[in-house]
Amino acid sequence: MVELSTIYRLSVLLCTVAVLLGRAATHDTTSLGNLLDCWYIDEVKGRMGSFPGAVAQKKALLLLRHGVQRTAPLDFHLPEDVEPGLLFDVIDPTRGLLNAKLHRRTASREDPGSACELTVFKPQAAFVDWTLTLTKEQLSPPDLGGPWYTSILHNPQRTFSIASIHREVPRPEDDRVHSKSTLVAMNVFTRTPRAEARLGSDVLLDCGFSISRDRKFSVEWRYQFQGSGHVVYAYDAAADRVALAREGAELFFPEMHRHGNATLLLRGVGVKDEGTYLCIVYTPYLHTQVSVDLRITEPPQVFLRPDPLYVVPGGEEVLECKASGYYPLDVTVEWLRRNGSAGSAEYLADSWQSNHHINPNGTFSLSSFVRVRGSAEEHGDLYTCYVSHTTLKAGAKKSLRLKVAGESGLSMDDVIGLFITAFLLYGLLAFLSTKVPQWLSRTTEDQKDKAE
């Protein structure tokens, strides 16, 4: 009985594991396409019925079909934690949602910050100058009346983001799980959700788009930082017209019209350019966007002074380590003193530093100080300043050796210098020993000739 009970328990355990593994696999892929966990964001109406009272998150599932036909029925069961009606059966004619970076599960289903969000979208015309040509007929297409959705997806590494507009279409077969069939109308994506650039360099902010319906479009790049913003570039492709362009900003029009490349080039970026950039693509009555966070960085330049470091016996000197021209703000400075004779080293805790100074270009500078005393025991000590900053993987350092007057012996540099000096003096004396007598004899002969 004991052996039979053990075998029974093991069989139940193996079956349970197999079921769990099978279910976990259905969250990644099926024979129909890729499955992505998502959050459906729903606005709950308030008590008065006219204003949203709260935002509710519900677990949803996206089936991204490999093909462009919805002939094959669903070959999996809806997970228990997904409500009926929150399975979205998606066909993307542009195949933007089938990017390889999105094929794997995006995030834990228990994580409220999932990498996929989906919500209801309401088509409407945009009333900015560079979009007016898109809807000048003022005739809404018939399909705008049906349900529409917008989704935003990020891969786990946040190296790819894609925003999509979906139109709900009728399902061709009997719907056992109350799923929604959608057809992607447009995608806007970026391969640089986080971009970084050195001060004064040129940087590309990646943005691309694909459209499966009306081919007319406009592109807008908008800058946002700490609650304020402005338009960087606005292009009306339907009229082939640049409506607004900031100095130093460029778009690539041939690439945009042929391949949907809306990448923005910023030349000579500075600290003022750091922030979030929105790439917004408009089509008639539809628009969506992705964001690119641009971070400006600049490593510090490190200086030690006075250089050379000389101190009179019994005197003292303040040694300054200056970290200059760095961005962003955070920087740390440490001091190390290595004994010139014993070779032992210690970090100096009695240093002090200035406040951060803001330079005209927006970068920062800071100085750290230590007091150096002139004594025979400290002669030859090596003072090293270590600077740590987010732009420096191994940090930066500068060193100076203390020389106390009257305590210095002849170093190798001194010996070489004395040898060169002696050699030059010897050559000068040899030259003078041959030339001076000749000059004196000529002078004497000239004087005799004048006397005669």
Residue pairs with C-beta under 8 A, 6 or more apart in sequence:
23 79
26 35
26 76
26 77
26 79
27 35
27 37
27 61
27 79
27 105
27 109
28 34
28 35
28 103
28 104
28 105
29 35
29 103
30 63
30 75
30 76
31 72
31 75
32 63
32 65
32 66
32 72
32 74
32 75
33 63
33 64
33 65
33 66
33 67
33 98
34 63
34 64
34 66
34 98
34 102
34 103
35 61
35 62
35 63
35 64
35 76
36 61
36 62
36 64
36 102
36 105
36 106
36 116
36 153
37 59
37 60
37 61
37 62
37 105
37 106
37 107
37 109
37 114
37 116
38 59
38 60
38 61
38 62
38 88
38 114
38 116
38 117
38 118
38 151
38 153
39 57
39 58
39 59
39 60
39 112
39 114
39 116
39 117
39 118
40 57
40 58
40 59
40 60
40 86
40 118
40 119
41 55
41 56
41 57
41 117
41 118
41 119
42 55
42 56
42 57
42 58
42 119
42 120
43 52
43 54
43 55
43 56
43 119
43 120
44 52
44 53
44 54
44 55
44 56
45 51
45 52
45 53
46 52
46 53
47 53
57 112
58 83
58 86
59 81
59 82
59 83
59 86
59 109
60 82
60 86
60 87
60 88
60 118
61 78
61 79
61 82
61 86
61 87
61 88
62 88
62 90
62 116
62 118
62 151
63 74
63 87
63 88
63 89
63 90
63 179
64 90
64 92
64 97
64 98
64 102
65 89
65 90
65 91
65 92
66 98
67 91
68 91
68 93
69 91
70 89
70 91
70 171
70 172
70 181
71 172
73 173
74 89
74 176
74 177
74 179
77 177
78 84
78 87
78 177
78 179
81 109
84 177
84 178
85 178
85 179
85 180
86 180
87 177
87 178
87 179
87 180
88 118
88 149
88 166
88 179
88 180
88 182
89 171
89 179
89 180
89 181
89 182
90 97
90 166
90 182
90 183
90 184
91 181
91 182
91 183
91 184
92 98
92 164
92 184
92 187
92 212
93 183
93 184
93 212
94 184
94 186
94 187
94 210
94 211
94 212
95 210
96 162
96 164
96 184
96 187
96 189
96 210
97 153
97 162
97 164
97 184
97 187
99 160
99 162
99 189
101 155
101 157
101 159
101 160
102 153
102 155
102 160
102 162
104 155
104 156
106 114
106 115
106 116
106 153
106 154
106 155
106 156
107 113
107 114
107 115
107 116
107 156
108 114
115 153
115 154
115 155
115 156
116 151
116 152
116 153
116 154
117 151
117 152
118 149
118 150
118 151
118 152
119 149
119 150
119 151
120 147
120 148
120 149
120 150
121 148
121 149
121 150
121 165
121 166
122 148
123 140
123 144
123 148
123 285
123 286
124 285
125 131
125 134
125 135
125 284
125 285
126 134
126 135
126 282
126 287
128 220
128 234
129 234
129 236
129 243
130 218
130 220
130 234
130 235
130 236
130 241
130 243
130 244
130 282
131 218
131 236
131 282
131 287
133 216
133 218
133 236
133 238
133 239
134 216
134 217
134 218
134 238
134 282
134 283
134 284
134 285
135 284
135 285
140 285
141 214
141 284
141 285
143 167
144 285
146 167
146 168
146 169
147 167
147 168
147 180
148 165
148 166
148 167
148 168
149 165
149 166
149 168
149 180
149 182
150 163
150 164
150 165
150 166
150 288
151 163
151 164
151 166
152 161
152 162
152 163
152 164
152 290
153 161
153 162
153 163
153 164
154 160
154 161
154 193
155 161
158 193
158 194
159 191
159 192
159 193
160 189
160 190
160 191
160 193
161 189
161 190
161 193
161 290
161 291
162 187
162 188
162 189
162 190
162 290
163 187
163 188
163 189
163 288
163 289
163 290
164 184
164 186
164 187
164 188
164 288
165 184
165 185
165 186
165 286
165 288
166 182
166 183
166 184
166 185
167 182
167 183
167 185
168 180
168 181
168 182
169 181
169 182
169 183
170 181
171 179
171 181
183 212
184 212
185 211
185 212
185 213
185 283
185 286
186 209
186 210
186 211
186 212
186 213
186 281
186 283
186 286
186 288
187 209
187 210
188 207
188 208
188 209
188 262
188 279
188 280
188 281
188 288
188 289
188 290
189 207
189 208
189 209
189 290
190 205
190 206
190 207
190 208
190 279
190 290
190 291
190 292
191 206
191 208
192 204
192 205
192 206
192 292
193 290
193 291
193 292
193 293
194 292
194 293
194 295
195 203
195 204
195 205
195 206
195 292
195 293
195 294
195 295
196 294
196 295
196 296
196 297
197 203
197 266
197 269
197 294
197 295
197 296
197 297
198 296
198 297
198 298
199 269
199 270
199 271
199 296
199 297
199 298
199 327
199 361
199 363
200 268
200 269
200 270
201 268
201 269
202 265
202 266
202 267
202 268
202 269
203 265
203 266
203 269
203 294
204 263
204 264
204 265
205 221
205 263
205 264
205 265
205 266
205 277
205 279
205 292
205 294
206 263
206 292
207 221
207 261
207 262
207 263
207 264
207 279
207 290
207 292
208 259
208 260
208 261
208 262
208 263
209 217
209 219
209 260
209 262
209 281
210 260
211 217
211 260
211 283
213 283
214 283
214 284
216 237
216 238
216 283
216 284
217 237
217 238
217 281
217 282
217 283
218 234
218 235
218 236
218 237
218 238
218 281
218 282
219 233
219 234
219 235
219 237
219 251
219 256
219 262
219 279
219 280
219 281
219 282
220 231
220 233
220 234
220 235
220 278
220 279
220 280
220 282
221 231
221 232
221 233
221 234
221 249
221 262
221 264
221 277
221 278
221 279
221 280
222 229
222 230
222 231
222 232
222 277
222 278
222 280
223 229
223 230
223 231
223 232
223 273
223 275
223 276
223 277
223 278
224 275
224 276
224 277
224 278
225 274
225 275
225 276
226 275
231 244
231 246
232 245
232 246
232 249
232 264
232 277
233 242
233 244
233 245
233 246
233 249
233 251
233 264
234 242
234 243
234 244
234 245
235 241
235 242
235 243
235 251
235 253
235 256
236 242
236 243
237 256
237 257
240 253
248 266
248 267
248 268
249 264
249 265
249 266
249 267
250 264
250 265
250 267
251 262
251 263
251 264
251 265
252 261
252 263
252 265
255 261
255 263
256 262
262 279
262 281
264 277
264 279
266 273
266 294
269 294
269 296
270 296
270 361
270 362
271 296
271 327
271 361
271 362
271 363
272 362
273 294
273 296
274 294
274 295
274 296
275 293
275 294
276 291
276 292
276 293
276 294
277 291
277 292
277 293
277 294
278 289
278 290
278 291
278 292
279 289
279 290
279 291
279 292
280 287
280 288
280 289
281 287
281 288
281 289
295 328
296 327
296 328
297 327
297 328
297 390
297 391
298 325
298 326
298 327
298 363
298 391
299 326
299 389
299 391
299 392
299 396
300 323
300 324
300 325
300 326
300 331
300 387
300 389
300 391
300 392
300 396
301 323
301 324
301 325
301 326
302 321
302 322
302 323
302 324
302 385
302 387
302 396
302 397
302 398
303 321
303 322
303 324
303 398
304 319
304 320
304 321
304 322
304 383
304 385
304 398
304 399
304 400
305 319
305 320
305 322
306 317
306 319
307 400
308 400
308 403
309 317
309 319
309 372
309 383
309 400
309 401
309 402
309 403
310 317
310 403
310 404
310 405
311 317
311 372
311 373
311 374
311 402
311 403
311 404
311 405
312 374
312 404
312 405
313 374
313 375
313 376
313 404
313 405
313 406
313 407
314 374
314 375
315 373
315 374
316 371
316 372
316 373
316 374
317 371
317 372
317 374
318 369
318 370
318 371
318 372
319 369
319 370
319 371
319 372
319 383
319 400
320 367
320 368
320 369
321 333
321 335
321 367
321 368
321 369
321 385
321 387
321 398
322 365
322 366
322 367
323 331
323 333
323 365
323 366
323 367
323 368
323 387
323 389
324 359
324 365
325 359
325 361
325 363
325 364
325 365
326 363
326 364
326 365
326 389
326 391
327 362
327 363
327 364
328 390
329 356
329 364
330 389
330 390
331 364
331 366
331 387
331 388
331 389
332 387
332 388
332 389
333 351
333 353
333 366
333 368
333 385
333 386
333 387
333 388
334 347
334 385
334 386
334 388
335 347
335 348
335 351
335 368
335 370
335 383
335 384
335 385
335 386
336 345
336 346
336 347
336 348
336 383
336 384
336 386
337 345
337 346
337 348
337 381
337 382
337 383
337 384
338 344
338 345
338 381
338 382
338 384
339 345
339 381
340 378
340 379
340 380
340 381
340 382
340 401
340 402
341 380
348 370
350 370
350 371
351 368
351 369
351 370
352 368
352 369
353 366
353 367
353 368
353 369
354 366
354 367
354 368
354 369
355 366
356 364
356 365
356 366
357 364
357 365
357 366
358 364
359 365
368 385
370 383
372 378
372 383
372 402
374 402
374 404
374 405
375 404
376 404
376 407
378 402
378 404
379 402
379 403
379 404
379 407
379 408
380 401
380 402
380 403
381 401
381 402
382 399
382 400
382 401
382 402
383 399
383 400
383 401
383 402
384 397
384 398
384 399
385 397
385 398
385 399
386 395
386 396
386 397
387 395
387 396
387 397
388 395
389 395
389 396
408 414
410 418
